[in-house]
Amino acid sequence: MKIFKASSEGIEQAAAEIRDGHLIAFATETVYGLGADALNDRAVASIYEAKGRPSFNPLIIHVPSLARAKEYVEFNEVALRLAAKFWPGALTLVLPRAANCPVSRLASAGLDTLAIRVPGHKLALQFLTACDRPLAAPSANPSGGISPTTAQHVIDGLEGKIAGVLDGGPCPVGVESTVVGFAGDKPVLLRPGGVTREVLEAAVGPLLSHDADGTTPSPGMLQSHYAPNAAVRLNATDKRDGEAYLGFGRDHDAIADINLSEAGDLTEAASLLFSALHLLDEKKFKRIAVGPIPEIGLGIAINDRLRRAAAPKENKETISEWT
């Protein structure tokens, strides 16, 4: 793993790795983030692979300014007030994706919202500016591990799995960002973090609370895992009348309307999963048959999401974590 120094040269070298589609961990004021080009589907899929995540949860998008954030999400009045008060800083806002938003669907777990923030860390802002693209950046640790607050923590957890780490020293806050979403225009505290509820409420008034069971009023589509409108049939080896067929590998390529990876590459399949489901939805298919996908590596996360998509609507689980 390469260690990049917090210098102009080190920042540019690390940014070049990002532009080449590689993963770079970098310091923020909260914890070290595992950065990938959020416009690159395969780079985003590599985040899940490196972390060993068993499911696809929304990733927080990092940008260097409010102006850049406006390119990717739509702000309401309260969100603008929060951004003006707390950005740069340890606050993430979950907002509707802007029209024609280029950020990978995988980064938002297929949802029509994005979690986005401007970090309050000089090196992170310099790095984001040098990358010249939004970065998807969950905490830079293996899934289930302790969040990293030093470069050595990143090395200990992800050695051999990512291209490098931009060393900014210890993180001053040391806990993840606070996440705020919206039920209509009303702010909802979705995850406590580096900005306290009391400070937020002093700025914009009372916040609604988010319950893990999803009973709190839902901010847009945030509380539901994305699933296509079509009914989904799993582990299908045939294509029935009226079905679209979503394939994997070459075994059933002849009947596939979309093949997630002819080569049987699970990272490629993960990178295309949500865009493929959205495309089949747009084509108004009422049923989607999905070919068998191995239950190994990223296949575990792919199958987890497909099982959620295939479940009856009333049984769909809720999202309570931003990684």
Backbone torsions as a table, in degrees:
resi	resn	phi	psi	omega
1	MET	NA	131.5	178.8
2	LYS	-80.5	139.9	174.5
3	ILE	-107.8	115.7	-178.7
4	PHE	-98.6	131.0	-179.5
5	LYS	-77.0	157.1	179.5
6	ALA	-80.9	61.7	179.0
7	SER	-128.2	168.1	178.8
8	SER	-56.6	-42.7	-180.0
9	GLU	-66.4	-45.0	-180.0
10	GLY	-63.4	-41.3	178.8
11	ILE	-62.0	-45.1	-178.1
12	GLU	-67.6	-37.9	177.9
13	GLN	-64.4	-42.2	178.9
14	ALA	-66.9	-39.1	178.9
15	ALA	-64.4	-36.7	178.1
16	ALA	-62.8	-36.7	176.4
17	GLU	-63.0	-42.0	177.6
18	ILE	-61.4	-46.6	-178.1
19	ARG	-64.3	-24.4	177.6
20	ASP	-85.5	3.2	176.8
21	GLY	91.0	11.7	-178.4
22	HIS	-93.7	168.0	179.7
23	LEU	-98.8	131.4	176.7
24	ILE	-130.5	124.8	172.6
25	ALA	-80.8	144.7	-178.8
26	PHE	-147.3	151.9	-178.3
27	ALA	-75.2	138.6	166.1
28	THR	-126.6	179.9	179.2
29	GLU	-72.3	-18.8	-177.1
30	THR	-93.0	-74.0	176.1
31	VAL	-141.8	172.7	174.1
32	TYR	-71.6	132.1	177.7
33	GLY	-99.8	149.1	177.3
34	LEU	-98.0	96.9	-169.8
35	GLY	-86.0	138.9	172.1
36	ALA	-142.8	150.5	175.5
37	ASP	-58.4	112.4	-175.9
38	ALA	-70.9	-9.8	177.3
39	LEU	-91.8	-5.2	-174.3
40	ASN	-109.1	105.7	-176.1
41	ASP	-55.3	-45.7	-176.3
42	ARG	-68.2	-36.9	177.2
43	ALA	-63.1	-41.3	178.0
44	VAL	-64.1	-41.7	177.9
45	ALA	-60.3	-33.4	-179.7
46	SER	-65.0	-26.1	176.1
47	ILE	-60.4	-49.3	-179.0
48	TYR	-63.4	-37.6	179.1
49	GLU	-64.4	-46.2	-177.8
50	ALA	-65.8	-38.1	-178.1
51	LYS	-80.9	-16.1	-176.8
52	GLY	68.4	38.0	-177.0
53	ARG	-76.9	133.5	179.6
54	PRO	-83.8	-5.0	179.6
55	SER	-150.2	163.1	-179.9
56	PHE	-98.9	108.8	173.2
57	ASN	-108.3	158.3	179.2
58	PRO	-60.4	142.6	177.1
59	LEU	-103.7	146.9	178.5
60	ILE	-81.8	131.1	179.5
61	ILE	-93.4	129.6	-178.8
62	HIS	-108.3	130.8	178.6
63	VAL	-134.0	160.6	-174.6
64	PRO	-85.4	-6.6	-175.7
65	SER	-162.8	161.7	174.4
66	LEU	-61.9	-38.5	179.6
67	ALA	-59.0	-41.3	178.3
68	ARG	-69.9	-36.7	178.6
69	ALA	-60.3	-36.5	-179.0
70	LYS	-65.8	-15.7	176.0
71	GLU	-74.2	-18.9	-171.3
72	TYR	-118.0	-22.8	-178.5
73	VAL	-136.1	162.9	178.4
74	GLU	-104.1	125.0	-176.9
75	PHE	-95.8	137.0	166.6
76	ASN	-94.4	178.7	-174.4
77	GLU	-62.7	-43.3	-179.0
78	VAL	-66.2	-41.0	178.6
79	ALA	-60.9	-40.5	178.4
80	LEU	-64.1	-39.0	177.9
81	ARG	-64.7	-42.1	178.8
82	LEU	-64.9	-42.8	179.5
83	ALA	-63.8	-42.1	-179.7
84	ALA	-64.0	-33.8	-176.9
85	LYS	-82.8	-39.8	-166.9
86	PHE	-116.2	-1.7	175.7
87	TRP	-104.2	140.2	-7.7
88	PRO	-65.0	144.9	-179.4
89	GLY	167.8	-177.4	-171.0
90	ALA	-87.6	48.6	178.9
91	LEU	-127.6	126.5	174.7
92	THR	-107.5	134.0	177.2
93	LEU	-110.7	135.6	178.1
94	VAL	-105.7	114.3	-170.0
95	LEU	-136.0	160.8	179.3
96	PRO	-62.4	139.2	173.9
97	ARG	-60.6	139.5	175.7
98	ALA	-69.6	159.2	176.6
99	ALA	-57.6	134.1	179.8
100	ASN	59.3	30.0	177.4
101	CYS	-58.6	126.3	-175.7
102	PRO	-85.4	-3.4	-178.2
103	VAL	-64.9	138.8	-178.7
104	SER	-51.3	135.4	175.6
105	ARG	-62.5	-29.0	179.1
106	LEU	-65.8	-33.7	-179.9
107	ALA	-64.7	-28.1	177.9
108	SER	-105.3	15.6	179.5
109	ALA	53.9	33.0	176.9
110	GLY	82.9	-5.6	-176.3
111	LEU	-76.5	165.3	177.0
112	ASP	-92.7	19.0	175.0
113	THR	-123.3	160.5	173.8
114	LEU	-129.9	139.6	169.8
115	ALA	-91.5	125.4	-171.3
116	ILE	-143.7	146.7	176.0
117	ARG	-154.1	163.1	172.2
118	VAL	-111.6	108.9	-175.2
119	PRO	-68.2	147.1	179.8
120	GLY	-95.0	58.8	-176.9
121	HIS	-142.8	123.0	-173.7
122	LYS	-56.3	-45.7	-178.0
123	LEU	-65.7	-41.6	179.3
124	ALA	-60.3	-42.4	-179.7
125	LEU	-66.9	-38.6	176.8
126	GLN	-64.5	-40.9	-179.5
127	PHE	-65.6	-45.6	179.4
128	LEU	-61.8	-39.8	177.8
129	THR	-64.6	-41.7	179.6
130	ALA	-67.0	-36.6	179.1
131	CYS	-66.8	-33.3	178.6
132	ASP	59.4	38.2	174.9
133	ARG	-164.4	155.3	178.0
134	PRO	-68.0	146.1	178.8
135	LEU	-113.6	127.6	166.2
136	ALA	-78.5	128.9	-172.8
137	ALA	-150.6	87.3	168.6
138	PRO	-74.5	178.4	177.6
139	SER	-63.8	142.5	-172.0
140	ALA	-88.5	66.2	179.3
141	ASN	-145.5	157.7	174.0
142	PRO	-60.4	150.0	-179.8
143	SER	-54.2	129.7	179.2
144	GLY	87.5	-7.2	-179.0
145	GLY	-85.4	173.1	178.5
146	ILE	-74.5	137.2	-178.9
147	SER	-62.3	137.7	-174.4
148	PRO	-85.3	134.3	177.8
149	THR	-119.6	5.0	172.7
150	THR	-139.3	161.8	177.4
151	ALA	-61.9	-36.2	-179.5
152	GLN	-64.0	-36.3	175.7
153	HIS	-58.5	-42.1	179.3
154	VAL	-63.6	-46.7	-179.5
155	ILE	-59.9	-44.8	-178.5
156	ASP	-60.4	-35.3	-175.2
157	GLY	-92.7	-29.0	-169.5
158	LEU	-125.3	13.8	177.6
159	GLU	-52.3	128.7	178.8
160	GLY	85.1	-4.7	-176.8
161	LYS	-110.8	-15.1	-179.4
162	ILE	-134.9	166.2	-174.9
163	ALA	-74.7	-31.6	-177.3
164	GLY	174.2	-177.7	179.2
165	VAL	-137.1	134.6	175.3
166	LEU	-91.1	108.7	-169.6
167	ASP	-82.2	109.9	177.6
168	GLY	-111.0	16.7	-178.6
169	GLY	78.3	-172.0	-179.6
170	PRO	-65.1	145.2	178.2
171	CYS	-78.4	129.1	-173.5
172	PRO	-71.0	-30.6	-178.9
173	VAL	-86.9	-51.9	171.9
174	GLY	85.0	-1.7	172.3
175	VAL	-129.2	158.9	-175.4
176	GLU	-65.0	164.7	179.5
177	SER	-67.9	152.2	170.2
178	THR	-71.4	139.7	179.2
179	VAL	-115.1	126.0	178.3
180	VAL	-123.2	126.8	174.0
181	GLY	-113.5	-166.9	-175.4
182	PHE	-140.5	136.2	168.3
183	ALA	-104.7	98.3	-167.2
184	GLY	68.3	-122.6	176.4
185	ASP	-102.2	5.6	-178.2
186	LYS	-90.1	127.2	-178.8
187	PRO	-71.9	143.1	-179.3
188	VAL	-126.5	126.2	176.5
189	LEU	-77.9	110.6	-175.8
190	LEU	-96.9	-29.2	176.3
191	ARG	-153.2	124.2	174.5
192	PRO	-69.6	153.5	-178.3
193	GLY	-170.2	-139.7	-170.7
194	GLY	-68.5	-19.2	174.3
195	VAL	-111.9	121.7	-172.5
196	THR	-74.8	156.9	177.4
197	ARG	-58.1	-41.2	-177.4
198	GLU	-61.2	-41.9	-179.9
199	VAL	-67.7	-40.7	178.0
200	LEU	-62.8	-44.9	-177.1
201	GLU	-68.9	-28.0	175.0
202	ALA	-65.7	-26.0	-177.7
203	ALA	-89.1	-38.2	-172.7
204	VAL	-131.3	5.7	-179.4
205	GLY	90.6	-174.9	-172.7
206	PRO	-58.8	141.5	174.0
207	LEU	-103.8	140.0	170.5
208	LEU	-69.4	158.3	178.0
209	SER	-101.7	147.4	176.8
210	HIS	-101.1	127.3	176.5
211	ASP	-101.1	141.7	-178.6
212	ALA	-62.2	-22.6	-179.3
213	ASP	-85.1	0.3	174.7
214	GLY	80.2	12.3	-177.1
215	THR	-80.1	-18.2	174.4
216	THR	-65.2	143.6	177.5
217	PRO	-48.1	131.2	-172.2
218	SER	-80.2	129.3	174.2
219	PRO	-77.0	93.4	-177.3
220	GLY	64.5	-129.1	-179.9
221	MET	-97.0	9.6	-169.4
222	LEU	-58.9	-38.5	-170.9
223	GLN	-78.6	-10.1	-178.0
224	SER	-109.5	138.9	170.2
225	HIS	-64.6	139.9	177.7
226	TYR	-63.9	134.4	171.7
227	ALA	-143.2	147.0	178.3
228	PRO	-67.4	159.6	175.5
229	ASN	-67.3	-29.5	-178.6
230	ALA	-70.5	150.2	171.1
231	ALA	-68.6	144.4	-175.8
232	VAL	-117.0	130.0	176.7
233	ARG	-113.6	123.6	-172.9
234	LEU	-95.4	159.0	175.9
235	ASN	52.7	39.1	-177.5
236	ALA	-83.6	134.5	176.8
237	THR	-110.0	3.5	177.8
238	ASP	-139.5	165.7	179.0
239	LYS	-118.6	118.9	-176.9
240	ARG	-94.8	166.5	-178.7
241	ASP	-55.9	131.7	176.2
242	GLY	83.4	-0.4	-179.0
243	GLU	-96.5	149.0	162.3
244	ALA	-93.2	148.5	-179.7
245	TYR	-117.0	122.3	177.5
246	LEU	-103.5	110.0	-171.6
247	GLY	-101.9	169.6	174.5
248	PHE	-146.8	126.4	-176.9
249	GLY	79.1	-174.1	-173.0
250	ARG	-96.4	-8.0	-173.8
251	ASP	-58.8	-38.9	-177.4
252	HIS	-123.3	27.2	-176.6
253	ASP	-61.6	-30.6	-177.0
254	ALA	-64.0	-27.3	-177.6
255	ILE	-105.2	0.0	-174.5
256	ALA	-77.4	130.1	169.6
257	ASP	-75.6	-37.8	173.3
258	ILE	-137.6	135.7	175.6
259	ASN	-111.5	120.3	-178.6
260	LEU	-64.8	-30.6	174.8
261	SER	-168.5	106.2	176.9
262	GLU	-60.9	-30.7	-177.9
263	ALA	-81.9	-3.7	-178.3
264	GLY	72.7	31.1	-178.8
265	ASP	-92.0	114.0	-175.0
266	LEU	-69.0	-31.4	176.8
267	THR	-66.1	-43.0	176.5
268	GLU	-62.3	-41.9	-179.6
269	ALA	-62.3	-43.7	178.6
270	ALA	-62.1	-40.0	-177.2
271	SER	-65.2	-26.7	-175.9
272	LEU	-101.4	-8.3	-169.7
273	LEU	-55.2	-56.1	-173.5
274	PHE	-71.4	-38.4	178.0
275	SER	-64.2	-35.0	178.3
276	ALA	-67.3	-44.0	179.0
277	LEU	-64.1	-40.7	177.1
278	HIS	-62.5	-41.9	-179.2
279	LEU	-63.4	-42.7	179.0
280	LEU	-66.9	-33.9	174.1
281	ASP	-62.5	-44.2	-179.1
282	GLU	-63.2	-28.3	179.3
283	LYS	-83.3	1.9	172.2
284	LYS	66.3	28.0	172.2
285	PHE	-66.4	140.4	179.3
286	LYS	-92.7	-17.9	178.4
287	ARG	-140.5	142.6	178.1
288	ILE	-127.1	123.3	173.6
289	ALA	-97.3	133.0	-177.8
290	VAL	-116.3	126.5	179.0
291	GLY	-68.0	163.5	-179.7
292	PRO	-61.7	137.6	177.2
293	ILE	-126.2	129.2	-176.5
294	PRO	-56.9	140.0	-179.2
295	GLU	-89.8	58.7	178.6
296	ILE	-139.4	153.2	176.4
297	GLY	51.1	-133.4	178.9
298	LEU	-64.9	-16.9	175.7
299	GLY	-60.1	-28.8	177.4
300	ILE	-63.8	-46.1	179.4
301	ALA	-67.7	-40.2	178.9
302	ILE	-61.7	-48.1	-179.3
303	ASN	-66.6	-35.1	175.7
304	ASP	-58.1	-47.5	-178.9
305	ARG	-68.6	-37.6	178.8
306	LEU	-66.7	-36.4	176.0
307	ARG	-63.9	-38.7	176.0
308	ARG	-63.2	-40.3	179.9
309	ALA	-65.8	-32.2	-177.6
310	ALA	-83.8	-14.9	-177.2
311	ALA	-69.1	152.5	173.9
312	PRO	-55.6	145.0	-175.2
313	LYS	-52.5	-39.6	-176.2
314	GLU	-71.1	-12.8	-178.3
315	ASN	-101.9	4.5	-177.5
316	LYS	-66.5	136.8	-179.4
317	GLU	-80.5	167.2	-178.2
318	THR	-107.8	156.3	177.2
319	ILE	-91.3	125.0	177.3
320	SER	-128.2	11.0	-175.9
321	GLU	-136.2	137.8	171.1
322	TRP	-116.9	124.9	-172.2
323	THR	-105.5	NA	NA
